[in-house]
């Protein structure tokens, strides 16, 4: 079935953009505003998207149904399995006591909170983002930081900031795979182009992380550690995305920055 999407059905880009954004508005409005359970929020957002696609953008009903089914299958079979495996490994590490050993190891390396946030939120968080994605770095690395004595809100906020650098290749490169699928562009070309844009972000984010915790003078005291962390991650990110593949960019970047 052939269908050409109309991007501006109302003849006014701002109105068309607002209507197209309604599924996201519904999702977050129910989730944050009305405190509805997440699975009901997701269902409402998905149904809103289908309704708008059919009645506003003129998508054939059969094609909308097939696209909806494909999205559900993609989420369950490709994305959910990755997250499930990551949570399973996390639970094993907690039950066997290995998670506590890792926390004690980090605490033994340094008691400096500035260096701890670099190691856990940025380096370890990038590794978790590459392996699982979808909020796992905030949940797992955040729990790690709370165990080290960070306040829960601060731990979550710092991990969200740190996740800026590796997010494009999260969950074994799922965003790049998906972008290649919907645009019909070369996956290697997309990954390479992203890898030329984001390394600068990878250098800036560690500085930003530490600055969010302390003042400028205390930030510059650990500038060598900040530069080593950011530059080592950025170089690995650039090299792997441009010359190898999009699957292991974050995982290797996290490992290299931890070792460095």
C-alpha positions in Angstrom: 0.0 0.0 0.0 1.5 3.3 -1.1 0.9 6.5 0.9 2.7 9.8 0.9 2.8 11.6 4.2 1.5 15.2 4.3 3.7 17.1 6.7 1.6 20.3 6.9 -2.1 19.3 6.7 -3.3 22.7 8.1 -1.1 24.9 5.9 0.4 26.4 9.1 3.6 24.7 10.3 3.1 25.7 13.9 -0.4 24.3 14.1 0.6 21.1 12.3 3.6 20.7 14.6 1.4 21.2 17.7 -1.1 18.6 16.5 1.7 16.2 15.7 3.1 16.7 19.2 -0.2 15.8 20.9 0.7 12.1 21.6 3.8 13.3 23.6 1.7 16.0 25.3 -0.9 13.4 26.3 1.8 11.0 27.5 3.6 13.4 29.8 0.4 15.2 30.8 -1.1 12.0 32.1 2.2 10.8 33.6 3.4 14.0 35.3 0.2 16.0 35.7 -2.5 13.4 36.6 -0.1 10.7 38.0 -1.7 8.0 35.8 0.1 4.6 35.8 2.8 4.5 33.1 1.3 1.7 31.0 -2.0 3.6 30.7 -0.2 6.7 29.7 1.7 4.8 27.0 -1.5 3.3 25.7 -3.2 6.7 25.6 -0.3 8.3 23.8 -0.2 5.5 21.2 -3.9 5.6 20.5 -3.7 9.4 20.2 -0.9 9.0 17.6 -3.0 6.5 15.6 -6.1 8.8 15.7 -4.1 11.8 14.5 -2.3 9.8 11.8 -5.6 8.6 10.4 -7.9 11.6 10.8 -5.5 14.5 10.5 -2.6 13.3 8.3 -4.8 11.0 6.2 -3.0 7.8 6.8 -5.0 4.7 5.6 -6.5 2.8 8.5 -5.0 -0.5 7.4 -1.6 1.0 7.1 -1.9 2.7 10.5 -2.9 -0.6 12.1 0.0 -2.4 10.5 2.4 0.4 11.6 1.0 0.2 15.2 1.5 -3.6 15.3 5.0 -3.2 13.9 5.8 -0.6 16.6 4.5 -2.9 19.4 6.5 -5.9 18.0 9.6 -3.8 17.6 9.3 -2.5 21.2 8.7 -6.0 22.7 11.1 -8.1 20.6 14.0 -5.8 20.1 13.9 -3.2 22.9 12.3 -4.9 25.8 14.6 -7.9 25.7 17.7 -5.6 26.0 16.2 -3.9 29.0 15.0 -7.2 30.6 18.5 -8.6 30.2 20.1 -5.6 31.8 17.7 -5.6 34.8 18.2 -9.3 35.2 22.0 -8.9 35.4 21.6 -6.0 37.8 19.3 -8.1 40.1 21.9 -11.0 40.0 24.7 -8.6 41.0 22.5 -7.3 43.9 21.5 -10.7 45.1 25.0 -12.1 45.0 26.5 -9.0 46.7 28.6 -8.0 43.8 26.9 -4.7 43.5 28.0 -3.8 47.0 31.6 -4.9 46.2 31.5 -2.5 43.2 30.4 0.4 45.3 33.1 -0.4 47.9 35.6 -0.5 45.1 34.7 2.9 43.8 34.7 4.3 47.3 38.1 2.8 47.9 39.5 4.4 44.7 38.5 7.9 45.8 36.3 9.6 48.4 36.2 12.8 46.3 32.6 13.2 45.1 33.8 15.1 42.0 35.8 12.0 40.8 33.0 9.6 41.9 30.5 11.4 39.7 32.9 11.1 36.8 33.5 7.4 37.3 29.9 6.4 38.1 27.5 8.9 36.3 29.6 9.5 33.2 31.8 6.4 32.6 29.8 3.6 34.2 26.5 5.3 33.1 27.8 5.4 29.5 28.5 1.7 29.7 25.0 1.0 31.0 23.5 3.2 28.3 25.3 1.3 25.6 24.3 -2.1 27.1 20.7 -1.3 28.0 19.6 2.3 27.4 16.0 3.4 28.1 16.6 4.9 31.5 18.7 2.1 32.9 21.8 4.4 33.5 19.7 6.6 35.8 18.2 3.6 37.6 21.4 1.5 38.0 24.1 4.2 38.2 21.7 6.3 40.3 21.3 3.5 42.8 25.1 3.2 42.8 25.5 6.8 43.6 22.9 6.8 46.4 24.8 3.9 47.9 27.9 6.2 47.9 26.0 8.8 49.8 24.6 11.1 47.1 21.1 12.4 47.7 18.5 10.6 45.5 17.5 13.8 43.6 21.1 14.8 42.9 22.0 11.3 41.8 19.1 11.2 39.3 19.8 14.7 38.0 23.6 14.1 37.6 23.0 10.8 35.7 20.5 12.5 33.4 23.1 15.1 32.6 25.8 12.5 32.1 23.5 10.6 29.8 23.6 13.4 27.2 26.9 12.2 25.7 26.2 8.5 25.0 22.5 8.5 24.4 22.7 8.3 20.6 24.1 4.8 20.6 22.1 3.5 23.6 20.9 -0.1 23.8 23.5 -1.6 21.4 23.0 1.2 18.9 19.2 1.0 18.8 18.6 4.7 18.0 20.9 4.5 15.0 19.4 1.2 13.8 15.9 2.8 14.0 16.9 6.0 12.3 18.5 4.0 9.4 15.3 1.9 9.1 12.9 4.8 8.9 15.0 7.0 6.7 16.4 4.3 4.4 19.8 5.9 4.8 23.1 4.0 5.4 23.5 3.0 9.0 27.2 3.3 8.8 26.9 6.8 7.4 24.5 7.9 10.0 26.6 6.5 12.8 29.7 8.2 11.4 28.0 11.6 11.1 26.7 11.4 14.7 30.2 10.4 15.7 31.6 13.6 14.2 29.0 15.8 16.1 28.9 14.3 19.6 32.6 14.0 20.6 32.6 17.7 21.5 29.6 17.1 23.8 31.5 14.2 25.4 34.3 16.6 26.3 32.0 19.3 27.7 29.6 17.0 29.7 32.2 15.9 32.4 33.0 19.6 33.0 29.3 20.4 33.3 28.7 17.5 35.6 31.3 18.6 38.2 30.3 22.2 37.8 26.7 21.3 38.7 28.1 20.0 42.1 30.7 22.6 43.0 31.9 26.0 42.1 34.3 26.9 39.3 37.4 26.9 41.5 36.7 23.4 42.8 35.9 22.3 39.3 39.3 23.4 38.0 41.0 21.5 40.8 40.1 18.3 39.0 40.4 19.6 35.5 43.0 16.9 34.5 40.6 14.1 35.5 37.8 15.9 33.7 39.8 16.2 30.5 41.1 12.6 30.6 37.5 11.3 31.1 36.0 13.4 28.4 38.7 13.2 25.8 39.2 9.4 26.1 35.5 8.8 25.7 35.3 11.3 22.8 38.2 9.7 20.9 36.8 6.2 21.4 33.3 7.4 20.3 34.6 9.0 17.2 36.9 6.2 16.1 34.4 3.3 16.7 31.4 5.1 15.1 33.4 6.1 12.1 35.5 3.1 11.4 33.8 0.0 13.0 30.1 0.0 13.8 27.3 1.6 15.9 26.7 -1.3 18.3 29.6 -1.0 20.8 30.3 2.8 20.7 29.1 3.5 24.2 30.2 0.2 25.8 33.8 0.6 24.6 33.7 4.4 25.3 32.7 3.7 28.9 35.3 1.0 29.4 38.1 3.2 27.9 37.2 6.2 30.0 37.0 4.1 33.2 40.4 2.6 32.5 41.9 6.0 31.5 
